[in-house]
Amino acid sequence: GCGTLAVLGQNEAGIVLLRSFDWNDGLFDVTWSENNENVLITCSGDGSLQIWDMAKTKGPLQVYKEHTLEAYSVDWSQTRGEQLVVSGSWDQTAKLWDPAVGKSLCTFKGHEGVIYSTIWSPHIPGCFASASGDQTLRIWDVKTPGVKLVIPAHQAEVLSCDWCKYDENLLVTGAVDCSLKGWDLRNIRQPVFVLLGHTYAIRRVKFSPFHATILASCSYDFTVRFWDFSKPNPLLETVEHHTEFTCGLDLSLHNRGQV
C-alpha cells in the first residue's frame, strides 16, 4: 500500500499535524537531518530513499533508488564534521550516502539475511551497527569495505539495535526470541546483560539520552517497557496503552520524561 510521512508538532492544544507527504509505497523508517531542521529522509518498500523538505509542499527533493528490495532502515550520522546517511535493506546490504551526492558512496555486504536496523555510533565517526535476520549484530567502518566485527547476538532474528550514549563500546540488541542483550565490543563472548519480560518479538530498542543504564523497548506484545540494566530487578515499568503491535519508539533529547 501507499505510505505517508506525517510531521507533527506539539503546542497547547496537544499534538498537531504540521505537514504530510505521500509516497506510492509503504514507508518503513525516517531520520531527521542533523544539519537542517526542515529536511528528513524516509525509506520505502520499493527499495528507495526519499529526501523531503518541510519548506516545500510538493514531493521529495530527491529519490535514491539502488536497493533491490525493501529499504527498511535509514539513519543520519550524529558525529560532527560528517553528513552521512546509512540505509539497510532486505536485499542483505547496507548503503552509505552523502545527501549532496546523487548516488551511494559505498555498499556493505556480508549479512546472510535481511537487514532490519542500521544505526550510527554517536561516538565514533564513520562507524555504524547493523542488525539482521541472520541472527548477528555487525559493526562497520565506512573507511573499510569489509565488516569490522560480527557478533552472534541471538539464536533468532535480530530486529533492532542501539548504541549507549555514554559508552562507545556498549550496544543493545532486541530479537524475535523476546530478549534484549547488551554487548561490549571489547569482549563479545558473553552479553553484558540479558533483559527478559517481553512475550513476543522486540521490534525497537533505544538507549536513554540522559541515563547511561536506562533503555526502552517495544514489542509485538503491544507493550513498551523501560529498563535499568544496572539494577537487580531491571524492569522499571511496563506501559500497556497500545492495542496493536508497537513498532517504533524514541526518547526525546529535550524533555527527559518524554517518549
One Martini backbone bead per residue (centre of mass of N, CA, C, O) as a GRO file, in nm:
protein
  259
    1GLY     BB    1   0.102   0.031   0.001
    2CYS     BB    2   0.080   0.340   0.095
    3GLY     BB    3   0.263   0.629   0.211
    4THR     BB    4   0.318   0.839   0.512
    5LEU     BB    5   0.445   1.155   0.605
    6ALA     BB    6   0.438   1.279   0.939
    7VAL     BB    7   0.445   1.608   1.076
    8LEU     BB    8   0.486   1.695   1.416
    9GLY     BB    9   0.342   1.901   1.673
   10GLN     BB   10   0.365   2.097   1.984
   11ASN     BB   11   0.101   2.230   2.187
   12GLU     BB   12  -0.153   2.327   2.382
   13ALA     BB   13  -0.353   2.129   2.213
   14GLY     BB   14  -0.111   1.940   2.129
   15ILE     BB   15  -0.109   1.735   1.859
   16VAL     BB   16   0.006   1.844   1.536
   17LEU     BB   17  -0.027   1.882   1.195
   18LEU     BB   18   0.208   2.020   0.970
   19ARG     BB   19   0.283   1.774   0.764
   20SER     BB   20   0.224   1.592   0.449
   21PHE     BB   21   0.345   1.293   0.279
   22ASP     BB   22   0.337   1.105  -0.022
   23TRP     BB   23   0.372   0.755  -0.111
   24ASN     BB   24   0.369   0.462  -0.336
   25ASP     BB   25   0.486   0.337  -0.064
   26GLY     BB   26   0.592   0.205   0.201
   27LEU     BB   27   0.702   0.333   0.516
   28PHE     BB   28   0.969   0.236   0.753
   29ASP     BB   29   1.157   0.503   0.780
   30VAL     BB   30   1.313   0.781   0.975
   31THR     BB   31   1.524   1.085   0.936
   32TRP     BB   32   1.688   1.345   1.055
   33SER     BB   33   1.851   1.605   1.002
   34GLU     BB   34   2.163   1.746   1.143
   35ASN     BB   35   2.162   2.042   0.948
   36ASN     BB   36   1.829   2.046   0.891
   37GLU     BB   37   1.511   2.102   1.021
   38ASN     BB   38   1.350   2.042   0.724
   39VAL     BB   39   1.496   1.759   0.693
   40LEU     BB   40   1.415   1.433   0.549
   41ILE     BB   41   1.439   1.067   0.561
   42THR     BB   42   1.316   0.798   0.374
   43CYS     BB   43   1.197   0.452   0.352
   44SER     BB   44   1.103   0.181   0.121
   45GLY     BB   45   0.941  -0.089  -0.045
   46ASP     BB   46   1.100  -0.003  -0.329
   47GLY     BB   47   1.412   0.072  -0.221
   48SER     BB   48   1.385   0.372  -0.148
   49LEU     BB   49   1.493   0.708  -0.105
   50GLN     BB   50   1.369   1.011   0.064
   51ILE     BB   51   1.380   1.363   0.024
   52TRP     BB   52   1.260   1.610   0.255
   53ASP     BB   53   1.092   1.939   0.261
   54MET     BB   54   0.899   2.139   0.462
   55ALA     BB   55   0.917   2.400   0.269
   56LYS     BB   56   0.795   2.188   0.069
   57THR     BB   57   0.500   2.063  -0.070
   58LYS     BB   58   0.618   1.886  -0.257
   59GLY     BB   59   0.771   1.634  -0.314
   60PRO     BB   60   1.064   1.514  -0.336
   61LEU     BB   61   1.384   1.621  -0.388
   62GLN     BB   62   1.481   1.310  -0.365
   63VAL     BB   63   1.570   0.990  -0.523
   64TYR     BB   64   1.692   0.670  -0.412
   65LYS     BB   65   1.758   0.387  -0.643
   66GLU     BB   66   1.919   0.070  -0.534
   67HIS     BB   67   1.767  -0.110  -0.391
   68THR     BB   68   1.603  -0.435  -0.454
   69LEU     BB   69   1.461  -0.400  -0.180
   70GLU     BB   70   1.354  -0.326   0.099
   71ALA     BB   71   1.378  -0.030   0.282
   72TYR     BB   72   1.411  -0.040   0.650
   73SER     BB   73   1.663   0.162   0.703
   74VAL     BB   74   1.745   0.494   0.850
   75ASP     BB   75   2.047   0.708   0.909
   76TRP     BB   76   2.192   0.988   1.068
   77SER     BB   77   2.467   1.125   1.144
   78GLN     BB   78   2.607   1.252   1.476
   79THR     BB   79   2.876   1.334   1.404
   80ARG     BB   80   3.092   1.564   1.355
   81GLY     BB   81   3.184   1.654   1.013
   82GLU     BB   82   2.940   1.469   0.903
   83GLN     BB   83   2.717   1.377   0.614
   84LEU     BB   84   2.564   1.076   0.679
   85VAL     BB   85   2.397   0.790   0.532
   86VAL     BB   86   2.220   0.494   0.634
   87SER     BB   87   2.115   0.184   0.481
   88GLY     BB   88   1.873  -0.087   0.507
   89SER     BB   89   1.807  -0.419   0.363
   90TRP     BB   90   1.652  -0.705   0.221
   91ASP     BB   91   1.921  -0.737   0.028
   92GLN     BB   92   2.169  -0.750   0.256
   93THR     BB   93   2.232  -0.438   0.248
   94ALA     BB   94   2.440  -0.156   0.292
   95LYS     BB   95   2.423   0.208   0.257
   96LEU     BB   96   2.610   0.493   0.154
   97TRP     BB   97   2.539   0.850   0.208
   98ASP     BB   98   2.534   1.165   0.040
   99PRO     BB   99   2.292   1.402   0.006
  100ALA     BB  100   2.471   1.563  -0.224
  101VAL     BB  101   2.467   1.282  -0.363
  102GLY     BB  102   2.313   1.080  -0.620
  103LYS     BB  103   2.485   0.840  -0.493
  104SER     BB  104   2.632   0.592  -0.364
  105LEU     BB  105   2.944   0.533  -0.196
  106CYS     BB  106   2.855   0.248  -0.059
  107THR     BB  107   2.865  -0.117  -0.016
  108PHE     BB  108   2.751  -0.353   0.233
  109LYS     BB  109   2.870  -0.684   0.273
  110GLY     BB  110   2.758  -1.012   0.466
  111HIS     BB  111   2.490  -1.061   0.510
  112GLU     BB  112   2.243  -1.353   0.535
  113GLY     BB  113   2.017  -1.134   0.577
  114VAL     BB  114   1.807  -0.924   0.666
  115ILE     BB  115   1.794  -0.576   0.724
  116TYR     BB  116   1.655  -0.390   1.005
  117SER     BB  117   1.920  -0.227   1.120
  118THR     BB  118   2.077   0.111   1.115
  119ILE     BB  119   2.337   0.251   1.336
  120TRP     BB  120   2.495   0.510   1.453
  121SER     BB  121   2.752   0.624   1.611
  122PRO     BB  122   2.785   0.881   1.862
  123HIS     BB  123   3.123   0.863   1.869
  124ILE     BB  124   3.219   0.717   1.598
  125PRO     BB  125   3.335   0.797   1.315
  126GLY     BB  126   3.208   0.592   1.060
  127CYS     BB  127   3.018   0.418   1.259
  128PHE     BB  128   2.819   0.112   1.234
  129ALA     BB  129   2.520  -0.073   1.290
  130SER     BB  130   2.379  -0.412   1.240
  131ALA     BB  131   2.064  -0.584   1.202
  132SER     BB  132   1.962  -0.939   1.158
  133GLY     BB  133   1.823  -1.241   1.034
  134ASP     BB  134   2.120  -1.389   1.090
  135GLN     BB  135   2.167  -1.325   1.418
  136THR     BB  136   2.333  -1.054   1.381
  137LEU     BB  137   2.583  -0.825   1.484
  138ARG     BB  138   2.728  -0.540   1.312
  139ILE     BB  139   3.043  -0.377   1.249
  140TRP     BB  140   3.128  -0.065   1.085
  141ASP     BB  141   3.356   0.099   0.845
  142VAL     BB  142   3.371   0.337   0.597
  143LYS     BB  143   3.691   0.295   0.536
  144THR     BB  144   3.594  -0.012   0.521
  145PRO     BB  145   3.428  -0.261   0.345
  146GLY     BB  146   3.443  -0.450   0.566
  147VAL     BB  147   3.387  -0.617   0.840
  148LYS     BB  148   3.473  -0.569   1.181
  149LEU     BB  149   3.217  -0.713   1.336
  150VAL     BB  150   3.084  -1.031   1.465
  151ILE     BB  151   2.773  -1.093   1.640
  152PRO     BB  152   2.620  -1.366   1.797
  153ALA     BB  153   2.340  -1.258   1.956
  154HIS     BB  154   2.121  -1.470   1.851
  155GLN     BB  155   1.868  -1.742   1.811
  156ALA     BB  156   1.757  -1.502   1.618
  157GLU     BB  157   1.611  -1.249   1.498
  158VAL     BB  158   1.737  -0.919   1.450
  159LEU     BB  159   1.553  -0.603   1.476
  160SER     BB  160   1.748  -0.442   1.689
  161CYS     BB  161   1.956  -0.143   1.763
  162ASP     BB  162   2.188   0.023   2.004
  163TRP     BB  163   2.358   0.293   2.142
  164CYS     BB  164   2.531   0.409   2.384
  165LYS     BB  165   2.573   0.747   2.502
  166TYR     BB  166   2.823   0.665   2.737
  167ASP     BB  167   2.936   0.404   2.559
  168GLU     BB  168   3.120   0.307   2.283
  169ASN     BB  169   3.105  -0.028   2.357
  170LEU     BB  170   2.782  -0.015   2.383
  171LEU     BB  171   2.515  -0.247   2.309
  172VAL     BB  172   2.182  -0.321   2.182
  173THR     BB  173   1.953  -0.600   2.148
  174GLY     BB  174   1.663  -0.711   1.954
  175ALA     BB  175   1.432  -0.999   1.940
  176VAL     BB  176   1.237  -1.283   1.866
  177ASP     BB  177   1.317  -1.408   2.165
  178CYS     BB  178   1.237  -1.152   2.370
  179SER     BB  179   1.528  -1.029   2.392
  180LEU     BB  180   1.777  -0.841   2.561
  181LYS     BB  181   2.117  -0.735   2.466
  182GLY     BB  182   2.439  -0.674   2.585
  183TRP     BB  183   2.740  -0.520   2.427
  184ASP     BB  184   3.093  -0.560   2.434
  185LEU     BB  185   3.337  -0.497   2.200
  186ARG     BB  186   3.583  -0.621   2.384
  187ASN     BB  187   3.359  -0.864   2.466
  188ILE     BB  188   3.162  -1.111   2.278
  189ARG     BB  189   3.106  -1.385   2.429
  190GLN     BB  190   2.927  -1.214   2.634
  191PRO     BB  191   2.679  -1.070   2.769
  192VAL     BB  192   2.624  -0.811   2.993
  193PHE     BB  193   2.307  -0.839   2.931
  194VAL     BB  194   1.972  -0.972   3.018
  195LEU     BB  195   1.633  -0.905   2.903
  196LEU     BB  196   1.325  -1.012   3.050
  197GLY     BB  197   0.942  -1.005   2.941
  198HIS     BB  198   0.874  -1.031   2.678
  199THR     BB  199   0.630  -1.220   2.457
  200TYR     BB  200   0.746  -1.087   2.199
  201ALA     BB  201   0.885  -0.943   1.965
  202ILE     BB  202   1.141  -0.706   1.927
  203ARG     BB  203   1.138  -0.401   1.743
  204ARG     BB  204   1.252  -0.174   1.958
  205VAL     BB  205   1.558   0.000   2.068
  206LYS     BB  206   1.651   0.247   2.334
  207PHE     BB  207   1.856   0.470   2.457
  208SER     BB  208   1.919   0.697   2.681
  209PRO     BB  209   2.022   1.042   2.687
  210PHE     BB  210   2.045   1.060   3.032
  211HIS     BB  211   2.108   0.743   3.082
  212ALA     BB  212   2.339   0.483   3.087
  213THR     BB  213   2.113   0.232   3.196
  214ILE     BB  214   1.873   0.325   3.013
  215LEU     BB  215   1.586   0.165   2.848
  216ALA     BB  216   1.381   0.106   2.553
  217SER     BB  217   1.092  -0.100   2.454
  218CYS     BB  218   0.926  -0.273   2.178
  219SER     BB  219   0.631  -0.480   2.082
  220TYR     BB  220   0.415  -0.741   1.974
  221ASP     BB  221   0.281  -0.724   2.284
  222PHE     BB  222   0.197  -0.396   2.303
  223THR     BB  223   0.454  -0.300   2.457
  224VAL     BB  224   0.627  -0.080   2.682
  225ARG     BB  225   0.968  -0.079   2.807
  226PHE     BB  226   1.156  -0.017   3.108
  227TRP     BB  227   1.515  -0.004   3.180
  228ASP     BB  228   1.774  -0.112   3.431
  229PHE     BB  229   2.071  -0.290   3.405
  230SER     BB  230   2.192  -0.219   3.707
  231LYS     BB  231   1.961  -0.376   3.825
  232PRO     BB  232   1.828  -0.654   3.971
  233ASN     BB  233   1.546  -0.516   3.875
  234PRO     BB  234   1.521  -0.389   3.555
  235LEU     BB  235   1.216  -0.350   3.550
  236LEU     BB  236   1.038  -0.049   3.567
  237GLU     BB  237   0.821  -0.058   3.313
  238THR     BB  238   0.480  -0.117   3.188
  239VAL     BB  239   0.320  -0.027   2.884
  240GLU     BB  240  -0.053  -0.058   2.787
  241HIS     BB  241  -0.182   0.142   2.557
  242HIS     BB  242  -0.173  -0.052   2.333
  243THR     BB  243  -0.370  -0.246   2.063
  244GLU     BB  244  -0.098  -0.300   1.910
  245PHE     BB  245   0.166  -0.308   1.752
  246THR     BB  246   0.492  -0.208   1.856
  247CYS     BB  247   0.732  -0.053   1.629
  248GLY     BB  248   0.808   0.231   1.775
  249LEU     BB  249   1.073   0.439   1.930
  250ASP     BB  250   1.157   0.738   2.131
  251LEU     BB  251   1.373   0.979   2.284
  252SER     BB  252   1.398   1.273   2.414
  253LEU     BB  253   1.642   1.536   2.408
  254HIS     BB  254   1.469   1.770   2.583
  255ASN     BB  255   1.273   1.561   2.740
  256ARG     BB  256   1.328   1.327   2.983
  257GLY     BB  257   1.006   1.221   2.998
  258GLN     BB  258   0.996   1.174   2.683
  259VAL     BB  259   0.840   0.929   2.423
   0.00000   0.00000   0.00000
